[in-house]
Amino acid sequence: MVLALLTKEDIYGYQITKDIQEHFAVSESTLYPVLRRLQKNGSLTTYDRPYQGRNRRYYRITVSGRALLDQYRKDWLTYKQQVDFFLDEK
């Protein structure tokens, strides 16, 4: 979900949390480790911008992050098809 959000625009961490929380019950303490892991594996880069006397850390998806998202989407479709096979009423 994080990678998909970042394909639209660069976003700061708290806003990522809020955007995802609109659809899923997830805490900041869950998402920040995800952001760090994605940054560590090269899927995201960061930069800081001043905001009201403080810095906000913005996240940007990288080329390898887009490739990872493409793979996640393919994996999801495969998984969904497998589950739908059993859930479809015929």
C-alpha positions, 0 to 999 in steps of 0.5 A: 500500500505504501509503494502504491501511494507513493506512485502518485506523489512524494508524501511525508510519513504521518500523511502516509499513515493517515491515508492508509488509516482511511481504509485499514486499521493500522498504527504509526508504529506499524508503518514506520518500520515498513518505511525504514525497511523499504528505504533500506532495500532501495525501494524508497528515498527520503528528503526533508523539507521545513514545515512550521519550524520543523523538518518533515521527512518525505518519501519517494518511490525509486525505480526498484520500488516501482519494480517491487510494486509491480511484482506485488501486484502480480503476486496479489492477482495470483493469490486473489485468483486462487482464493476466488476459485474457492469462494466463487459460488457456482 
